[in-house]
Amino acid sequence: MARICDLTGTRPIKGSHIWRSGKAKKKGGIGTHVTAITKRRFFPNLQRVKALLPNGEIGYIRVTAKALKKGLVTKAPKRTWKKDAAKKA
């Protein structure tokens, strides 16, 4: 499953992990030097949320925490009916 936000389209981005060695000049050393660089990925903070979809239905969508904080998601109303009452009717 792709790690993509259903609302904003945010997806993983590329980056690097940089290893450095040495002591900073500021702290009395001869300066830091890069010893290795490896590739890495930054993933969006995706949450599975039960929400009111644009077509009026209620369903689960995967959205970023940032979209939730901004208020882009309309959460689904709480369920009021009971399972037992639905079976009897």
PDB file as gemmi writes it, atoms N, CA and C in Angstrom:
CRYST1    1.000    1.000    1.000  90.00  90.00  90.00 P 1                      
ATOM      1  N   MET A   1       0.844  -1.181   0.000  1.00  0.00           N  
ATOM      2  CA  MET A   1       0.000   0.000   0.000  1.00  0.00           C  
ATOM      3  C   MET A   1       0.893   1.250   0.000  1.00  0.00           C  
ATOM      4  N   ALA A   2       0.568   2.187  -0.862  1.00  0.00           N  
ATOM      5  CA  ALA A   2       1.367   3.406  -0.968  1.00  0.00           C  
ATOM      6  C   ALA A   2       1.172   4.282   0.269  1.00  0.00           C  
ATOM      7  N   ARG A   3       2.252   4.885   0.718  1.00  0.00           N  
ATOM      8  CA  ARG A   3       2.187   5.769   1.889  1.00  0.00           C  
ATOM      9  C   ARG A   3       1.893   7.190   1.413  1.00  0.00           C  
ATOM     10  N   ILE A   4       0.655   7.407   0.955  1.00  0.00           N  
ATOM     11  CA  ILE A   4       0.254   8.700   0.407  1.00  0.00           C  
ATOM     12  C   ILE A   4      -0.998   9.188   1.121  1.00  0.00           C  
ATOM     13  N   CYS A   5      -1.035  10.466   1.461  1.00  0.00           N  
ATOM     14  CA  CYS A   5      -2.203  11.074   2.106  1.00  0.00           C  
ATOM     15  C   CYS A   5      -3.321  11.205   1.079  1.00  0.00           C  
ATOM     16  N   ASP A   6      -4.539  10.786   1.454  1.00  0.00           N  
ATOM     17  CA  ASP A   6      -5.683  10.843   0.539  1.00  0.00           C  
ATOM     18  C   ASP A   6      -6.132  12.275   0.246  1.00  0.00           C  
ATOM     19  N   LEU A   7      -5.882  13.209   1.157  1.00  0.00           N  
ATOM     20  CA  LEU A   7      -6.333  14.588   0.957  1.00  0.00           C  
ATOM     21  C   LEU A   7      -5.260  15.479   0.342  1.00  0.00           C  
ATOM     22  N   THR A   8      -4.075  15.481   0.940  1.00  0.00           N  
ATOM     23  CA  THR A   8      -3.037  16.418   0.498  1.00  0.00           C  
ATOM     24  C   THR A   8      -2.100  15.828  -0.541  1.00  0.00           C  
ATOM     25  N   GLY A   9      -2.054  14.503  -0.664  1.00  0.00           N  
ATOM     26  CA  GLY A   9      -1.161  13.869  -1.629  1.00  0.00           C  
ATOM     27  C   GLY A   9       0.280  13.807  -1.152  1.00  0.00           C  
ATOM     28  N   THR A  10       0.499  14.062   0.136  1.00  0.00           N  
ATOM     29  CA  THR A  10       1.858  14.001   0.695  1.00  0.00           C  
ATOM     30  C   THR A  10       2.389  12.586   0.597  1.00  0.00           C  
ATOM     31  N   ARG A  11       3.633  12.446   0.148  1.00  0.00           N  
ATOM     32  CA  ARG A  11       4.250  11.126  -0.018  1.00  0.00           C  
ATOM     33  C   ARG A  11       5.650  11.151   0.578  1.00  0.00           C  
ATOM     34  N   PRO A  12       6.299   9.987   0.699  1.00  0.00           N  
ATOM     35  CA  PRO A  12       7.659   9.971   1.240  1.00  0.00           C  
ATOM     36  C   PRO A  12       8.618  10.800   0.377  1.00  0.00           C  
ATOM     37  N   ILE A  13       9.592  11.454   1.045  1.00  0.00           N  
ATOM     38  CA  ILE A  13      10.583  12.226   0.316  1.00  0.00           C  
ATOM     39  C   ILE A  13      11.971  11.668   0.604  1.00  0.00           C  
ATOM     40  N   LYS A  14      12.894  11.905  -0.325  1.00  0.00           N  
ATOM     41  CA  LYS A  14      14.254  11.388  -0.198  1.00  0.00           C  
ATOM     42  C   LYS A  14      15.109  12.337   0.633  1.00  0.00           C  
ATOM     43  N   GLY A  15      16.092  11.766   1.281  1.00  0.00           N  
ATOM     44  CA  GLY A  15      17.033  12.564   2.047  1.00  0.00           C  
ATOM     45  C   GLY A  15      18.294  11.760   2.283  1.00  0.00           C  
ATOM     46  N   SER A  16      19.179  12.254   3.136  1.00  0.00           N  
ATOM     47  CA  SER A  16      20.396  11.518   3.448  1.00  0.00           C  
ATOM     48  C   SER A  16      20.699  11.578   4.928  1.00  0.00           C  
ATOM     49  N   HIS A  17      21.373  10.541   5.393  1.00  0.00           N  
ATOM     50  CA  HIS A  17      21.891  10.501   6.754  1.00  0.00           C  
ATOM     51  C   HIS A  17      23.375  10.765   6.622  1.00  0.00           C  
ATOM     52  N   ILE A  18      23.865  11.843   7.248  1.00  0.00           N  
ATOM     53  CA  ILE A  18      25.257  12.251   7.096  1.00  0.00           C  
ATOM     54  C   ILE A  18      26.020  11.976   8.387  1.00  0.00           C  
ATOM     55  N   TRP A  19      27.105  11.184   8.268  1.00  0.00           N  
ATOM     56  CA  TRP A  19      27.977  10.912   9.416  1.00  0.00           C  
ATOM     57  C   TRP A  19      29.121  11.902   9.386  1.00  0.00           C  
ATOM     58  N   ARG A  20      29.422  12.481  10.531  1.00  0.00           N  
ATOM     59  CA  ARG A  20      30.536  13.427  10.630  1.00  0.00           C  
ATOM     60  C   ARG A  20      31.478  12.979  11.739  1.00  0.00           C  
ATOM     61  N   SER A  21      32.747  13.302  11.583  1.00  0.00           N  
ATOM     62  CA  SER A  21      33.699  13.006  12.657  1.00  0.00           C  
ATOM     63  C   SER A  21      34.561  14.232  12.874  1.00  0.00           C  
ATOM     64  N   GLY A  22      35.163  14.308  14.019  1.00  0.00           N  
ATOM     65  CA  GLY A  22      36.026  15.438  14.354  1.00  0.00           C  
ATOM     66  C   GLY A  22      35.361  16.372  15.332  1.00  0.00           C  
ATOM     67  N   LYS A  23      36.114  17.354  15.774  1.00  0.00           N  
ATOM     68  CA  LYS A  23      35.635  18.326  16.758  1.00  0.00           C  
ATOM     69  C   LYS A  23      35.491  19.679  16.074  1.00  0.00           C  
ATOM     70  N   ALA A  24      34.388  20.371  16.345  1.00  0.00           N  
ATOM     71  CA  ALA A  24      34.122  21.663  15.721  1.00  0.00           C  
ATOM     72  C   ALA A  24      35.223  22.667  16.054  1.00  0.00           C  
ATOM     73  N   LYS A  25      35.527  23.558  15.106  1.00  0.00           N  
ATOM     74  CA  LYS A  25      36.552  24.590  15.323  1.00  0.00           C  
ATOM     75  C   LYS A  25      36.182  25.480  16.504  1.00  0.00           C  
ATOM     76  N   LYS A  26      34.888  25.739  16.614  1.00  0.00           N  
ATOM     77  CA  LYS A  26      34.353  26.551  17.710  1.00  0.00           C  
ATOM     78  C   LYS A  26      34.733  25.984  19.080  1.00  0.00           C  
ATOM     79  N   LYS A  27      34.800  24.649  19.134  1.00  0.00           N  
ATOM     80  CA  LYS A  27      35.066  23.975  20.405  1.00  0.00           C  
ATOM     81  C   LYS A  27      36.536  23.591  20.564  1.00  0.00           C  
ATOM     82  N   GLY A  28      37.398  24.154  19.705  1.00  0.00           N  
ATOM     83  CA  GLY A  28      38.832  23.919  19.861  1.00  0.00           C  
ATOM     84  C   GLY A  28      39.405  22.826  18.986  1.00  0.00           C  
ATOM     85  N   GLY A  29      38.626  22.310  18.036  1.00  0.00           N  
ATOM     86  CA  GLY A  29      39.127  21.243  17.163  1.00  0.00           C  
ATOM     87  C   GLY A  29      39.612  21.778  15.831  1.00  0.00           C  
ATOM     88  N   ILE A  30      39.852  20.872  14.895  1.00  0.00           N  
ATOM     89  CA  ILE A  30      40.311  21.290  13.566  1.00  0.00           C  
ATOM     90  C   ILE A  30      39.174  21.269  12.551  1.00  0.00           C  
ATOM     91  N   GLY A  31      37.951  21.046  13.022  1.00  0.00           N  
ATOM     92  CA  GLY A  31      36.780  21.052  12.138  1.00  0.00           C  
ATOM     93  C   GLY A  31      36.228  19.659  11.926  1.00  0.00           C  
ATOM     94  N   THR A  32      34.946  19.590  11.621  1.00  0.00           N  
ATOM     95  CA  THR A  32      34.313  18.285  11.382  1.00  0.00           C  
ATOM     96  C   THR A  32      34.407  17.938   9.904  1.00  0.00           C  
ATOM     97  N   HIS A  33      34.433  16.653   9.610  1.00  0.00           N  
ATOM     98  CA  HIS A  33      34.514  16.164   8.234  1.00  0.00           C  
ATOM     99  C   HIS A  33      33.455  15.103   8.016  1.00  0.00           C  
ATOM    100  N   VAL A  34      32.876  15.097   6.836  1.00  0.00           N  
ATOM    101  CA  VAL A  34      31.874  14.092   6.484  1.00  0.00           C  
ATOM    102  C   VAL A  34      32.603  12.794   6.164  1.00  0.00           C  
ATOM    103  N   THR A  35      32.211  11.700   6.832  1.00  0.00           N  
ATOM    104  CA  THR A  35      32.859  10.404   6.589  1.00  0.00           C  
ATOM    105  C   THR A  35      31.991   9.472   5.761  1.00  0.00           C  
ATOM    106  N   ALA A  36      30.676   9.655   5.800  1.00  0.00           N  
ATOM    107  CA  ALA A  36      29.787   8.786   5.013  1.00  0.00           C  
ATOM    108  C   ALA A  36      28.436   9.459   4.826  1.00  0.00           C  
ATOM    109  N   ILE A  37      27.819   9.162   3.699  1.00  0.00           N  
ATOM    110  CA  ILE A  37      26.451   9.638   3.431  1.00  0.00           C  
ATOM    111  C   ILE A  37      25.663   8.444   2.917  1.00  0.00           C  
ATOM    112  N   THR A  38      24.519   8.155   3.560  1.00  0.00           N  
ATOM    113  CA  THR A  38      23.648   7.087   3.074  1.00  0.00           C  
ATOM    114  C   THR A  38      22.275   7.659   2.793  1.00  0.00           C  
ATOM    115  N   LYS A  39      21.600   7.052   1.830  1.00  0.00           N  
ATOM    116  CA  LYS A  39      20.258   7.510   1.460  1.00  0.00           C  
ATOM    117  C   LYS A  39      19.247   7.039   2.488  1.00  0.00           C  
ATOM    118  N   ARG A  40      18.202   7.838   2.682  1.00  0.00           N  
ATOM    119  CA  ARG A  40      17.101   7.454   3.554  1.00  0.00           C  
ATOM    120  C   ARG A  40      15.822   8.101   3.054  1.00  0.00           C  
ATOM    121  N   ARG A  41      14.682   7.712   3.656  1.00  0.00           N  
ATOM    122  CA  ARG A  41      13.389   8.279   3.255  1.00  0.00           C  
ATOM    123  C   ARG A  41      12.683   8.845   4.475  1.00  0.00           C  
ATOM    124  N   PHE A  42      12.009   9.961   4.289  1.00  0.00           N  
ATOM    125  CA  PHE A  42      11.203  10.578   5.338  1.00  0.00           C  
ATOM    126  C   PHE A  42       9.742  10.271   5.020  1.00  0.00           C  
ATOM    127  N   PHE A  43       9.064   9.541   5.918  1.00  0.00           N  
ATOM    128  CA  PHE A  43       7.685   9.135   5.686  1.00  0.00           C  
ATOM    129  C   PHE A  43       6.706  10.103   6.335  1.00  0.00           C  
ATOM    130  N   PRO A  44       5.554  10.365   5.687  1.00  0.00           N  
ATOM    131  CA  PRO A  44       4.536  11.217   6.304  1.00  0.00           C  
ATOM    132  C   PRO A  44       3.883  10.496   7.476  1.00  0.00           C  
ATOM    133  N   ASN A  45       3.417  11.265   8.453  1.00  0.00           N  
ATOM    134  CA  ASN A  45       2.774  10.709   9.641  1.00  0.00           C  
ATOM    135  C   ASN A  45       1.305  10.420   9.314  1.00  0.00           C  
ATOM    136  N   LEU A  46       1.054   9.250   8.704  1.00  0.00           N  
ATOM    137  CA  LEU A  46      -0.294   8.904   8.258  1.00  0.00           C  
ATOM    138  C   LEU A  46      -1.126   8.282   9.373  1.00  0.00           C  
ATOM    139  N   GLN A  47      -2.392   8.683   9.436  1.00  0.00           N  
ATOM    140  CA  GLN A  47      -3.341   8.168  10.414  1.00  0.00           C  
ATOM    141  C   GLN A  47      -4.563   7.635   9.659  1.00  0.00           C  
ATOM    142  N   ARG A  48      -5.116   6.535  10.158  1.00  0.00           N  
ATOM    143  CA  ARG A  48      -6.335   5.978   9.547  1.00  0.00           C  
ATOM    144  C   ARG A  48      -7.519   6.559  10.309  1.00  0.00           C  
ATOM    145  N   VAL A  49      -8.371   7.307   9.618  1.00  0.00           N  
ATOM    146  CA  VAL A  49      -9.454   8.048  10.268  1.00  0.00           C  
ATOM    147  C   VAL A  49     -10.792   7.719   9.619  1.00  0.00           C  
ATOM    148  N   LYS A  50     -11.812   7.526  10.463  1.00  0.00           N  
ATOM    149  CA  LYS A  50     -13.172   7.331   9.960  1.00  0.00           C  
ATOM    150  C   LYS A  50     -13.747   8.722   9.717  1.00  0.00           C  
ATOM    151  N   ALA A  51     -14.038   9.013   8.453  1.00  0.00           N  
ATOM    152  CA  ALA A  51     -14.429  10.375   8.090  1.00  0.00           C  
ATOM    153  C   ALA A  51     -15.605  10.397   7.143  1.00  0.00           C  
ATOM    154  N   LEU A  52     -16.200  11.583   7.031  1.00  0.00           N  
ATOM    155  CA  LEU A  52     -17.289  11.829   6.093  1.00  0.00           C  
ATOM    156  C   LEU A  52     -16.651  12.143   4.746  1.00  0.00           C  
ATOM    157  N   LEU A  53     -16.892  11.297   3.752  1.00  0.00           N  
ATOM    158  CA  LEU A  53     -16.264  11.451   2.442  1.00  0.00           C  
ATOM    159  C   LEU A  53     -17.020  12.498   1.612  1.00  0.00           C  
ATOM    160  N   PRO A  54     -16.379  13.046   0.573  1.00  0.00           N  
ATOM    161  CA  PRO A  54     -17.028  14.083  -0.245  1.00  0.00           C  
ATOM    162  C   PRO A  54     -18.351  13.646  -0.886  1.00  0.00           C  
ATOM    163  N   ASN A  55     -18.504  12.329  -1.179  1.00  0.00           N  
ATOM    164  CA  ASN A  55     -19.747  11.858  -1.794  1.00  0.00           C  
ATOM    165  C   ASN A  55     -20.856  11.598  -0.764  1.00  0.00           C  
ATOM    166  N   GLY A  56     -20.610  11.934   0.514  1.00  0.00           N  
ATOM    167  CA  GLY A  56     -21.632  11.799   1.549  1.00  0.00           C  
ATOM    168  C   GLY A  56     -21.570  10.510   2.351  1.00  0.00           C  
ATOM    169  N   GLU A  57     -20.749   9.570   1.918  1.00  0.00           N  
ATOM    170  CA  GLU A  57     -20.628   8.299   2.633  1.00  0.00           C  
ATOM    171  C   GLU A  57     -19.627   8.415   3.774  1.00  0.00           C  
ATOM    172  N   ILE A  58     -19.653   7.419   4.661  1.00  0.00           N  
ATOM    173  CA  ILE A  58     -18.708   7.369   5.766  1.00  0.00           C  
ATOM    174  C   ILE A  58     -17.736   6.230   5.500  1.00  0.00           C  
ATOM    175  N   GLY A  59     -16.448   6.507   5.630  1.00  0.00           N  
ATOM    176  CA  GLY A  59     -15.443   5.472   5.380  1.00  0.00           C  
ATOM    177  C   GLY A  59     -14.118   5.843   5.998  1.00  0.00           C  
ATOM    178  N   TYR A  60     -13.180   4.913   5.902  1.00  0.00           N  
ATOM    179  CA  TYR A  60     -11.851   5.136   6.450  1.00  0.00           C  
ATOM    180  C   TYR A  60     -10.943   5.723   5.374  1.00  0.00           C  
ATOM    181  N   ILE A  61     -10.181   6.743   5.746  1.00  0.00           N  
ATOM    182  CA  ILE A  61      -9.194   7.323   4.840  1.00  0.00           C  
ATOM    183  C   ILE A  61      -7.875   7.460   5.582  1.00  0.00           C  
ATOM    184  N   ARG A  62      -6.789   7.490   4.811  1.00  0.00           N  
ATOM    185  CA  ARG A  62      -5.463   7.670   5.393  1.00  0.00           C  
ATOM    186  C   ARG A  62      -5.023   9.107   5.142  1.00  0.00           C  
ATOM    187  N   VAL A  63      -4.878   9.873   6.222  1.00  0.00           N  
ATOM    188  CA  VAL A  63      -4.486  11.276   6.100  1.00  0.00           C  
ATOM    189  C   VAL A  63      -3.321  11.573   7.031  1.00  0.00           C  
ATOM    190  N   THR A  64      -2.575  12.615   6.714  1.00  0.00           N  
ATOM    191  CA  THR A  64      -1.451  13.006   7.558  1.00  0.00           C  
ATOM    192  C   THR A  64      -1.964  13.701   8.810  1.00  0.00           C  
ATOM    193  N   ALA A  65      -1.160  13.658   9.848  1.00  0.00           N  
ATOM    194  CA  ALA A  65      -1.502  14.320  11.106  1.00  0.00           C  
ATOM    195  C   ALA A  65      -1.617  15.832  10.886  1.00  0.00           C  
ATOM    196  N   LYS A  66      -0.838  16.345   9.960  1.00  0.00           N  
ATOM    197  CA  LYS A  66      -0.867  17.776   9.630  1.00  0.00           C  
ATOM    198  C   LYS A  66      -2.237  18.173   9.073  1.00  0.00           C  
ATOM    199  N   ALA A  67      -2.819  17.322   8.209  1.00  0.00           N  
ATOM    200  CA  ALA A  67      -4.139  17.589   7.636  1.00  0.00           C  
ATOM    201  C   ALA A  67      -5.215  17.546   8.723  1.00  0.00           C  
ATOM    202  N   LEU A  68      -5.061  16.633   9.685  1.00  0.00           N  
ATOM    203  CA  LEU A  68      -6.012  16.548  10.797  1.00  0.00           C  
ATOM    204  C   LEU A  68      -5.966  17.816  11.645  1.00  0.00           C  
ATOM    205  N   LYS A  69      -4.743  18.301  11.930  1.00  0.00           N  
ATOM    206  CA  LYS A  69      -4.580  19.516  12.741  1.00  0.00           C  
ATOM    207  C   LYS A  69      -5.154  20.740  12.042  1.00  0.00           C  
ATOM    208  N   LYS A  70      -5.004  20.790  10.708  1.00  0.00           N  
ATOM    209  CA  LYS A  70      -5.521  21.927   9.938  1.00  0.00           C  
ATOM    210  C   LYS A  70      -7.040  21.931   9.877  1.00  0.00           C  
ATOM    211  N   GLY A  71      -7.668  20.778  10.147  1.00  0.00           N  
ATOM    212  CA  GLY A  71      -9.126  20.691  10.103  1.00  0.00           C  
ATOM    213  C   GLY A  71      -9.652  20.356   8.718  1.00  0.00           C  
ATOM    214  N   LEU A  72      -8.839  19.712   7.886  1.00  0.00           N  
ATOM    215  CA  LEU A  72      -9.274  19.353   6.536  1.00  0.00           C  
ATOM    216  C   LEU A  72     -10.200  18.141   6.531  1.00  0.00           C  
ATOM    217  N   VAL A  73     -10.258  17.414   7.651  1.00  0.00           N  
ATOM    218  CA  VAL A  73     -11.054  16.191   7.734  1.00  0.00           C  
ATOM    219  C   VAL A  73     -12.315  16.442   8.543  1.00  0.00           C  
ATOM    220  N   THR A  74     -13.470  16.008   7.994  1.00  0.00           N  
ATOM    221  CA  THR A  74     -14.720  16.056   8.743  1.00  0.00           C  
ATOM    222  C   THR A  74     -14.928  14.668   9.323  1.00  0.00           C  
ATOM    223  N   LYS A  75     -14.781  14.549  10.645  1.00  0.00           N  
ATOM    224  CA  LYS A  75     -14.892  13.236  11.284  1.00  0.00           C  
ATOM    225  C   LYS A  75     -16.333  12.734  11.208  1.00  0.00           C  
ATOM    226  N   ALA A  76     -16.486  11.422  11.141  1.00  0.00           N  
ATOM    227  CA  ALA A  76     -17.811  10.802  11.059  1.00  0.00           C  
ATOM    228  C   ALA A  76     -18.532  10.953  12.391  1.00  0.00           C  
ATOM    229  N   PRO A  77     -19.877  11.116  12.376  1.00  0.00           N  
ATOM    230  CA  PRO A  77     -20.620  11.215  13.634  1.00  0.00           C  
ATOM    231  C   PRO A  77     -20.594   9.887  14.385  1.00  0.00           C  
ATOM    232  N   LYS A  78     -20.706   9.952  15.698  1.00  0.00           N  
ATOM    233  CA  LYS A  78     -20.698   8.742  16.527  1.00  0.00           C  
ATOM    234  C   LYS A  78     -21.931   7.901  16.226  1.00  0.00           C  
ATOM    235  N   ARG A  79     -21.758   6.587  16.288  1.00  0.00           N  
ATOM    236  CA  ARG A  79     -22.860   5.666  16.025  1.00  0.00           C  
ATOM    237  C   ARG A  79     -23.822   5.664  17.217  1.00  0.00           C  
ATOM    238  N   THR A  80     -25.138   5.746  16.943  1.00  0.00           N  
ATOM    239  CA  THR A  80     -26.112   5.809  18.033  1.00  0.00           C  
ATOM    240  C   THR A  80     -26.875   4.504  18.208  1.00  0.00           C  
ATOM    241  N   TRP A  81     -26.955   3.666  17.174  1.00  0.00           N  
ATOM    242  CA  TRP A  81     -27.730   2.437  17.281  1.00  0.00           C  
ATOM    243  C   TRP A  81     -26.895   1.322  17.884  1.00  0.00           C  
ATOM    244  N   LYS A  82     -27.581   0.369  18.512  1.00  0.00           N  
ATOM    245  CA  LYS A  82     -26.919  -0.777  19.137  1.00  0.00           C  
ATOM    246  C   LYS A  82     -27.016  -1.991  18.218  1.00  0.00           C  
ATOM    247  N   LYS A  83     -26.046  -2.896  18.292  1.00  0.00           N  
ATOM    248  CA  LYS A  83     -26.038  -4.081  17.450  1.00  0.00           C  
ATOM    249  C   LYS A  83     -27.239  -4.993  17.746  1.00  0.00           C  
ATOM    250  N   ASP A  84     -27.588  -5.168  19.045  1.00  0.00           N  
ATOM    251  CA  ASP A  84     -28.694  -6.027  19.437  1.00  0.00           C  
ATOM    252  C   ASP A  84     -30.038  -5.533  18.894  1.00  0.00           C  
ATOM    253  N   ALA A  85     -30.243  -4.223  18.926  1.00  0.00           N  
ATOM    254  CA  ALA A  85     -31.504  -3.641  18.454  1.00  0.00           C  
ATOM    255  C   ALA A  85     -31.648  -3.824  16.943  1.00  0.00           C  
ATOM    256  N   ALA A  86     -30.577  -3.794  16.226  1.00  0.00           N  
ATOM    257  CA  ALA A  86     -30.632  -3.950  14.784  1.00  0.00           C  
ATOM    258  C   ALA A  86     -30.999  -5.414  14.402  1.00  0.00           C  
ATOM    259  N   LYS A  87     -30.529  -6.361  15.178  1.00  0.00           N  
ATOM    260  CA  LYS A  87     -30.809  -7.775  14.907  1.00  0.00           C  
ATOM    261  C   LYS A  87     -32.284  -8.124  15.158  1.00  0.00           C  
ATOM    262  N   LYS A  88     -32.873  -7.539  16.224  1.00  0.00           N  
ATOM    263  CA  LYS A  88     -34.251  -7.814  16.608  1.00  0.00           C  
ATOM    264  C   LYS A  88     -35.258  -7.235  15.597  1.00  0.00           C  
ATOM    265  N   ALA A  89     -34.941  -6.100  15.033  1.00  0.00           N  
ATOM    266  CA  ALA A  89     -35.861  -5.422  14.133  1.00  0.00           C  
ATOM    267  C   ALA A  89     -36.003  -6.072  12.788  1.00  0.00           C  
TER     268      ALA A  89                                                      
END                                                                             
